[in-house]
Amino acid sequence: MDKDIFRAYDVRGIVNQDLTSDVVARIGMAFGTYLEGKGRVLIGRDARTSSEMVEAAFVSGLASAGVDVVSTGLVPIPVANFMTLKGDYSAGSYVTASHNPPEYNGVRLRRSDGTGYTVENEVVWKTALEGRHRLAAWEDIGGLSRIDEKEAVSEYKDFLLERITMKRPVKTLLDIGNGAAHYAAPLILKEAGADVSTINGEPDGRFPNRPSEPNDKTLGALKKRVVEIGAEFGVGYDGDCDRAMSVDDLGRTVPTEKIGVLLARDIIERKGPGVVVANVSCSMIVEEEIEKLGGTVKRVRVGDVFVAEEIKEHNAILAIETSAHIFMPEFYVFDDPILATLQIARILSEKEERLSEIVDAMPSYPYVEINFACPDNVKFRVMDEIVSEFGGLGVELDLTDGVKVNYSDGWILLRPSNTSPKIRAAIEAKTPARLEELKKIATDVFEKSKGRA
């Protein structure tokens, strides 16, 4: 078993290479062992061609440890999380490789409230690697039952639509990305009162029309079509529907931070100020705009499981990640792009301004990402040297996730990649000239640190 398939918050690998059915079954046994062979686990899956196989293997591992399993089949991950939260389950799980290419797959483990595990994952991964599995006696082996996919979506839909109504039909275009949102997202938006169209709407685990990750480069067809049909906004989902990138009425992708500010304003207008959680790589506009509204911002390390922990700790009203994850805790603590889409449509139905006008009224700052090549066997020593190097410059360091240096007019963030021999830099500044200065500082610090490591 290749230890590199185990990440901070999921398992992910190439199917039938480092992620075989045997490996997945052992991970299922390890999770069942962690659960002490008790209770029920809900499982859902995305549309990848291998997801049924991976689900079957994971279920067999859980059952062999004595755990009963309930499958929702092909549903978006927020639907599976919702069913876990609302049902009588010890835990949840979901078969996906998120936005990775189609040859990948994996498994995510969820708590009974639908959020991901943090340190508990490490216990499960260690059990799987060491083969210390609990095997139930033959009479105690777990069983498998199923919930109809449409029934699961219907329960989720009813919960949302009891709480969200629109004042008028907002013209909305959804790019399903041939993923798990194919049925749930258009159905729910239509029943909420939106005027909905879709592209790439058939589930296809090969992702034939665009890469699964929704971003400015991959959403060209959505951006073009929004303008052609006169949509008020568009949304592109990833394969398992835990990410959503918005497009305004002018066909421009909207940074998640600006969508977060839009949603936070709405919440604060309705409920009053509170805490907004944002990961360390989010733009500084988050502090600027949220503090104007009387709110406060708490920064957290990258990863949905860590964001959810911070939401709980600070009783946050909203959370965002630059990678297009949006959390709305007045509903539940896990991220949900269908819920976010509904809320954007509702807000637009109540306003006279177009989405483009709303986002253009917010500041935009120059931003760049740089990947520095750095061998895996030295990159963490290099990170230690980066801390020392910046320390010698007399700047204040934020070590929440990697090394971040905040200036009055910008910031630099350096983080080691978990999946490749790189150290990634993210840099934002208030002017293009300052961005170039910060790029040079980041590059010089990296080169000096690498030379000493």
Secondary structure per residue as TSV (DSSP state, phi and psi in degrees):
chain	resnum	aa	ss	phi	psi
A	1	M	-	360.0	125.9
A	2	D	-	-79.7	117.6
A	3	K	G	-65.5	-17.8
A	4	D	G	-71.4	-11.0
A	5	I	G	-76.0	-14.7
A	6	F	B	-90.7	119.0
A	7	R	-	-107.0	179.3
A	8	A	S	-61.1	-34.7
A	9	Y	S	-133.3	10.0
A	10	D	-	-164.8	178.6
A	11	V	E	-111.1	136.4
A	12	R	E	-152.4	133.0
A	13	G	E	-164.9	176.9
A	14	I	E	-81.6	128.1
A	15	V	B	-65.0	135.4
A	16	N	T	63.6	14.5
A	17	Q	T	-115.0	-83.9
A	18	D	T	-95.1	-7.8
A	19	L	B	-121.9	86.4
A	20	T	-	-96.5	168.5
A	21	S	H	-62.8	-33.3
A	22	D	H	-64.8	-44.0
A	23	V	H	-62.0	-44.7
A	24	V	H	-63.9	-41.1
A	25	A	H	-61.0	-40.0
A	26	R	H	-65.6	-35.7
A	27	I	H	-67.1	-39.4
A	28	G	H	-61.3	-42.4
A	29	M	H	-61.2	-41.2
A	30	A	H	-64.3	-40.3
A	31	F	H	-67.8	-41.3
A	32	G	H	-61.4	-35.6
A	33	T	H	-65.8	-43.1
A	34	Y	H	-58.9	-38.0
A	35	L	T	-81.8	3.5
A	36	E	T	61.8	28.3
A	37	G	T	65.8	25.8
A	38	K	-	-122.6	159.1
A	39	G	S	78.0	-165.0
A	40	R	E	-125.1	144.9
A	41	V	E	-121.2	130.7
A	42	L	E	-88.3	143.1
A	43	I	E	-134.2	138.0
A	44	G	E	-127.0	175.1
A	45	R	E	-149.2	159.7
A	46	D	-	-92.4	-167.6
A	47	A	S	-94.7	7.8
A	48	R	-	-59.4	149.7
A	49	T	T	-62.7	-24.8
A	50	S	T	-96.7	-0.3
A	51	S	H	-67.4	-34.4
A	52	E	H	-64.7	-40.9
A	53	M	H	-63.5	-46.4
A	54	V	H	-64.4	-40.8
A	55	E	H	-60.0	-46.7
A	56	A	H	-60.8	-40.8
A	57	A	H	-66.8	-42.4
A	58	F	H	-65.7	-41.6
A	59	V	H	-61.2	-41.6
A	60	S	H	-63.2	-37.2
A	61	G	H	-66.6	-44.7
A	62	L	H	-60.7	-46.9
A	63	A	H	-63.0	-38.0
A	64	S	H	-66.3	-22.4
A	65	A	T	-87.9	-3.3
A	66	G	T	101.7	9.9
A	67	V	-	-97.6	133.8
A	68	D	E	-79.1	146.0
A	69	V	E	-128.0	139.6
A	70	V	E	-121.1	124.0
A	71	S	E	-105.0	133.8
A	72	T	E	-93.8	-7.4
A	73	G	E	72.7	-148.8
A	74	L	E	-79.9	101.9
A	75	V	-	-140.3	158.0
A	76	P	-	-61.1	150.5
A	77	I	H	-59.8	-34.8
A	78	P	H	-65.1	-27.8
A	79	V	H	-68.5	-44.7
A	80	A	H	-62.2	-41.8
A	81	N	H	-62.8	-41.1
A	82	F	H	-62.8	-45.0
A	83	M	H	-64.1	-36.2
A	84	T	H	-63.1	-45.3
A	85	L	H	-62.4	-44.7
A	86	K	H	-85.8	-16.2
A	87	G	T	-97.4	-179.9
A	88	D	T	-94.5	77.3
A	89	Y	-	-123.3	143.6
A	90	S	S	-74.0	-29.9
A	91	A	E	-166.7	173.9
A	92	G	E	-130.0	170.7
A	93	S	E	-158.4	161.0
A	94	Y	E	-152.9	133.8
A	95	V	E	-91.2	116.7
A	96	T	-	-169.9	158.9
A	97	A	-	-120.8	28.4
A	98	S	T	55.6	-121.7
A	99	H	T	-99.3	10.0
A	100	N	S	-65.0	163.0
A	101	P	-	-57.8	163.9
A	102	P	T	-65.6	-21.1
A	103	E	T	-75.3	-9.4
A	104	Y	E	-91.0	154.7
A	105	N	E	-154.4	178.3
A	106	G	E	-179.0	-170.2
A	107	V	E	-139.8	137.6
A	108	R	E	-112.5	140.1
A	109	L	E	-105.5	139.9
A	110	R	E	-127.1	148.8
A	111	R	-	-72.5	175.0
A	112	S	T	-69.2	-13.5
A	113	D	T	-95.1	7.9
A	114	G	S	88.2	-7.5
A	115	T	-	-88.0	163.6
A	116	G	B	-82.7	159.0
A	117	Y	-	-78.1	159.8
A	118	T	S	-116.5	-94.4
A	119	V	H	-65.2	-24.8
A	120	E	H	-62.8	-33.1
A	121	N	H	-56.5	-40.6
A	122	E	H	-61.4	-35.8
A	123	V	H	-65.0	-45.0
A	124	V	H	-64.7	-45.0
A	125	W	H	-61.8	-41.8
A	126	K	H	-63.7	-40.9
A	127	T	H	-61.3	-42.7
A	128	A	H	-64.2	-44.9
A	129	L	H	-65.7	-36.6
A	130	E	H	-87.5	-10.6
A	131	G	T	71.0	26.0
A	132	R	-	-90.6	64.8
A	133	H	-	-91.5	147.6
A	134	R	-	-88.1	128.3
A	135	L	-	-115.8	126.2
A	136	A	-	-75.9	154.4
A	137	A	-	-62.9	156.9
A	138	W	G	-56.7	-34.6
A	139	E	G	-79.5	-8.3
A	140	D	G	-110.3	6.3
A	141	I	-	-62.0	140.3
A	142	G	-	-71.5	159.8
A	143	G	-	-110.9	171.4
A	144	L	E	-124.0	128.9
A	145	S	E	-128.9	168.1
A	146	R	E	-131.1	146.7
A	147	I	-	-109.5	132.3
A	148	D	-	-58.9	136.0
A	149	E	H	-56.9	-43.2
A	150	K	H	-69.2	-31.5
A	151	E	H	-66.2	-41.7
A	152	A	H	-63.0	-45.2
A	153	V	H	-62.6	-38.4
A	154	S	H	-63.0	-42.6
A	155	E	H	-62.1	-44.0
A	156	Y	H	-63.6	-45.2
A	157	K	H	-59.9	-47.3
A	158	D	H	-60.8	-40.1
A	159	F	H	-60.5	-45.4
A	160	L	H	-70.3	-44.4
A	161	L	H	-75.0	-16.7
A	162	E	T	-69.1	-18.0
A	163	R	T	-116.2	-11.2
A	164	I	-	-132.4	124.6
A	165	T	-	-133.6	149.9
A	166	M	-	-106.2	150.2
A	167	K	S	-84.9	-21.4
A	168	R	S	-157.1	162.0
A	169	P	-	-75.4	109.6
A	170	V	-	-84.7	128.8
A	171	K	E	-75.5	115.4
A	172	T	E	-127.8	136.3
A	173	L	E	-117.9	125.6
A	174	L	E	-110.2	127.1
A	175	D	E	-98.7	103.2
A	176	I	-	-72.1	-22.2
A	177	G	T	66.4	24.5
A	178	N	T	57.3	32.4
A	179	G	S	-113.7	-160.5
A	180	A	G	-71.3	-14.2
A	181	A	G	-80.1	2.7
A	182	H	G	-55.6	-37.9
A	183	Y	T	-97.9	-48.4
A	184	A	H	-67.5	-47.6
A	185	A	H	-63.2	-53.4
A	186	P	H	-64.7	-37.1
A	187	L	H	-59.4	-48.6
A	188	I	H	-69.1	-42.1
A	189	L	H	-63.1	-41.0
A	190	K	H	-63.8	-46.4
A	191	E	H	-68.7	-22.1
A	192	A	H	-77.0	-13.8
A	193	G	T	112.6	3.1
A	194	A	-	-78.3	155.8
A	195	D	E	-94.4	100.5
A	196	V	E	-109.5	134.8
A	197	S	E	-125.5	158.4
A	198	T	E	-133.4	156.3
A	199	I	E	-130.4	157.3
A	200	N	S	51.7	46.3
A	201	G	-	-89.1	-9.4
A	202	E	S	-90.9	133.8
A	203	P	-	-65.5	129.5
A	204	D	-	-153.6	108.3
A	205	G	T	-68.1	-3.5
A	206	R	T	-85.6	-10.2
A	207	F	-	48.0	63.2
A	208	P	-	-74.0	-19.6
A	209	N	S	-100.6	-25.1
A	210	R	S	-164.8	158.5
A	211	P	-	-58.5	152.6
A	212	S	S	-66.0	-33.1
A	213	E	S	-70.9	124.9
A	214	P	-	-86.3	116.2
A	215	N	S	-150.8	-177.1
A	216	D	T	-59.8	-35.2
A	217	K	T	-76.9	-35.2
A	218	T	T	-88.3	-13.9
A	219	L	T	-100.6	29.1
A	220	G	H	-57.3	-43.6
A	221	A	H	-65.3	-39.1
A	222	L	H	-65.0	-46.3
A	223	K	H	-60.5	-42.8
A	224	K	H	-66.5	-44.3
A	225	R	H	-70.0	-34.1
A	226	V	H	-55.4	-45.5
A	227	V	H	-69.1	-42.2
A	228	E	H	-60.2	-40.8
A	229	I	H	-96.8	-1.5
A	230	G	T	70.6	34.4
A	231	A	-	-69.0	150.6
A	232	E	S	-79.7	-26.9
A	233	F	E	-166.6	164.4
A	234	G	E	-132.1	161.1
A	235	V	E	-139.5	133.0
A	236	G	E	-111.3	126.9
A	237	Y	E	-101.4	158.9
A	238	D	-	-92.0	-175.5
A	239	G	T	-63.1	-38.0
A	240	D	T	-100.2	-1.5
A	241	C	S	66.6	49.1
A	242	D	S	-114.6	-1.8
A	243	R	-	-125.9	147.6
A	244	A	E	-147.3	124.8
A	245	M	E	-105.8	127.9
A	246	S	E	-91.0	150.9
A	247	V	E	-126.7	132.7
A	248	D	E	-84.0	179.9
A	249	D	T	-67.6	-13.2
A	250	L	T	-94.4	5.0
A	251	G	S	79.7	27.1
A	252	R	-	-109.8	135.8
A	253	T	E	-66.6	143.3
A	254	V	E	-109.2	123.6
A	255	P	-	-54.9	143.7
A	256	T	H	-58.7	-31.8
A	257	E	H	-60.4	-39.2
A	258	K	H	-72.1	-37.2
A	259	I	H	-62.7	-39.9
A	260	G	H	-60.8	-41.1
A	261	V	H	-64.4	-42.7
A	262	L	H	-57.1	-47.4
A	263	L	H	-68.6	-39.5
A	264	A	H	-64.5	-41.1
A	265	R	H	-56.8	-44.5
A	266	D	H	-62.4	-44.8
A	267	I	H	-64.4	-44.4
A	268	I	H	-65.7	-37.3
A	269	E	H	-63.0	-35.0
A	270	R	H	-85.7	-35.7
A	271	K	H	-125.7	-8.9
A	272	G	-	95.7	167.3
A	273	P	-	-64.5	158.6
A	274	G	-	-166.0	-164.9
A	275	V	E	-92.8	133.9
A	276	V	E	-111.8	127.7
A	277	V	E	-95.8	133.9
A	278	A	E	-139.5	142.2
A	279	N	E	-74.2	168.6
A	280	V	T	-63.9	-20.9
A	281	S	T	-94.0	2.6
A	282	C	S	-70.4	151.1
A	283	S	-	-60.5	153.1
A	284	M	T	-70.8	-7.2
A	285	I	H	-64.4	-22.6
A	286	V	H	-61.1	-52.1
A	287	E	H	-60.4	-46.6
A	288	E	H	-57.9	-46.5
A	289	E	H	-79.8	-40.0
A	290	I	H	-69.2	-39.7
A	291	E	H	-67.3	-30.2
A	292	K	H	-60.5	-30.9
A	293	L	T	-87.4	-0.4
A	294	G	T	92.9	1.4
A	295	G	-	-89.1	174.8
A	296	T	E	-127.0	156.3
A	297	V	E	-118.4	132.3
A	298	K	E	-113.6	127.4
A	299	R	E	-91.1	148.4
A	300	V	E	-145.1	160.0
A	301	R	-	-67.0	158.2
A	302	V	S	-67.0	138.7
A	303	G	S	129.0	128.2
A	304	D	H	-60.4	-32.4
A	305	V	H	-67.4	-34.1
A	306	F	H	-76.9	-34.5
A	307	V	H	-62.1	-45.4
A	308	A	H	-60.6	-39.3
A	309	E	H	-61.3	-41.2
A	310	E	H	-69.0	-36.9
A	311	I	H	-57.3	-47.0
A	312	K	H	-64.0	-42.5
A	313	E	H	-64.6	-38.0
A	314	H	H	-106.6	4.8
A	315	N	T	51.5	49.3
A	316	A	-	-69.3	154.4
A	317	I	S	-93.1	-17.2
A	318	L	E	-164.4	153.3
A	319	A	E	-145.6	147.0
A	320	I	E	-139.8	152.8
A	321	E	E	-127.0	148.6
A	322	T	T	-59.1	-25.6
A	323	S	T	-80.3	21.7
A	324	A	T	74.5	29.9
A	325	H	E	-98.0	133.7
A	326	I	E	-131.5	130.5
A	327	F	E	-116.7	132.1
A	328	M	-	-125.6	86.9
A	329	P	T	-65.6	-12.0
A	330	E	T	-67.1	-14.8
A	331	F	T	-103.2	-53.3
A	332	Y	-	-169.6	171.2
A	333	V	S	-88.5	-20.6
A	334	F	S	-79.8	159.5
A	335	D	B	-75.5	149.7
A	336	D	-	-154.8	103.3
A	337	P	H	-73.0	-25.1
A	338	I	H	-69.4	-44.0
A	339	L	H	-59.0	-44.1
A	340	A	H	-62.3	-40.9
A	341	T	H	-60.9	-44.9
A	342	L	H	-58.2	-44.4
A	343	Q	H	-67.9	-38.9
A	344	I	H	-61.4	-45.8
A	345	A	H	-61.4	-43.0
A	346	R	H	-61.3	-46.0
A	347	I	H	-61.1	-44.2
A	348	L	H	-64.2	-32.9
A	349	S	H	-67.0	-19.2
A	350	E	T	-100.6	-4.8
A	351	K	-	-116.8	155.9
A	352	E	S	-88.2	-27.2
A	353	E	S	-72.2	149.9
A	354	R	-	-79.5	160.0
A	355	L	H	-59.6	-38.9
A	356	S	H	-60.6	-38.4
A	357	E	H	-68.9	-38.4
A	358	I	H	-64.8	-47.3
A	359	V	H	-74.3	-30.4
A	360	D	H	-69.8	-20.3
A	361	A	T	-77.1	-11.0
A	362	M	S	-92.7	150.4
A	363	P	-	-67.5	152.6
A	364	S	-	-128.9	133.5
A	365	Y	-	-121.6	147.4
A	366	P	-	-60.1	140.2
A	367	Y	E	-145.8	144.8
A	368	V	E	-147.6	150.4
A	369	E	E	-118.7	139.4
A	370	I	E	-130.1	135.4
A	371	N	E	-104.8	118.5
A	372	F	E	-97.7	122.9
A	373	A	E	-65.2	132.5
A	374	C	-	-157.8	116.9
A	375	P	-	-55.8	144.5
A	376	D	T	-57.6	-33.9
A	377	N	T	-76.0	-7.1
A	378	V	T	-126.2	-8.3
A	379	K	H	-64.6	-29.3
A	380	F	H	-77.8	-29.3
A	381	R	H	-67.8	-38.1
A	382	V	H	-60.8	-41.2
A	383	M	H	-61.4	-38.9
A	384	D	H	-62.3	-40.4
A	385	E	H	-67.5	-34.4
A	386	I	H	-62.0	-41.0
A	387	V	H	-58.8	-45.8
A	388	S	H	-65.0	-41.9
A	389	E	H	-64.0	-47.4
A	390	F	H	-65.0	-37.0
A	391	G	H	-59.1	-37.2
A	392	G	H	-68.2	-18.5
A	393	L	T	-85.1	-4.9
A	394	G	T	75.7	24.4
A	395	V	-	-101.1	156.6
A	396	E	-	-83.0	131.1
A	397	L	E	-105.6	141.9
A	398	D	E	-110.9	114.4
A	399	L	-	-104.7	25.3
A	400	T	S	-56.6	-41.7
A	401	D	S	-155.8	100.8
A	402	G	S	76.0	-143.6
A	403	V	E	-127.8	121.0
A	404	K	E	-121.6	135.5
A	405	V	E	-118.9	120.1
A	406	N	E	-100.2	127.7
A	407	Y	E	-111.0	171.1
A	408	S	T	-68.0	-22.0
A	409	D	T	-127.5	25.9
A	410	G	E	161.6	-173.3
A	411	W	E	-158.6	158.5
A	412	I	E	-126.3	133.6
A	413	L	E	-126.7	127.1
A	414	L	E	-120.2	125.4
A	415	R	E	-136.0	139.6
A	416	P	E	-74.5	137.7
A	417	S	-	-69.8	139.0
A	418	N	S	-81.7	-13.6
A	419	T	S	-123.5	-6.5
A	420	S	S	-151.5	161.3
A	421	P	S	-76.9	71.8
A	422	K	E	-145.9	154.4
A	423	I	E	-115.5	125.9
A	424	R	E	-98.4	135.9
A	425	A	E	-113.1	135.1
A	426	A	E	-121.1	132.5
A	427	I	E	-137.6	133.0
A	428	E	E	-133.3	143.6
A	429	A	E	-145.6	164.7
A	430	K	S	-82.8	-16.4
A	431	T	S	-137.8	155.2
A	432	P	H	-58.7	-38.7
A	433	A	H	-63.7	-42.5
A	434	R	H	-67.1	-34.6
A	435	L	H	-59.2	-43.6
A	436	E	H	-62.8	-39.3
A	437	E	H	-63.4	-43.6
A	438	L	H	-69.4	-34.5
A	439	K	H	-59.6	-43.4
A	440	K	H	-65.4	-41.9
A	441	I	H	-60.2	-47.1
A	442	A	H	-61.8	-44.1
A	443	T	H	-64.9	-44.8
A	444	D	H	-62.7	-43.7
A	445	V	H	-63.0	-43.4
A	446	F	H	-61.9	-48.9
A	447	E	H	-62.0	-43.2
A	448	K	H	-64.4	-41.1
A	449	S	H	-67.7	-41.1
A	450	K	H	-64.5	-37.7
A	451	G	H	-65.6	-26.7
A	452	R	H	-93.8	-17.8
A	453	A	-	-71.2	360.0
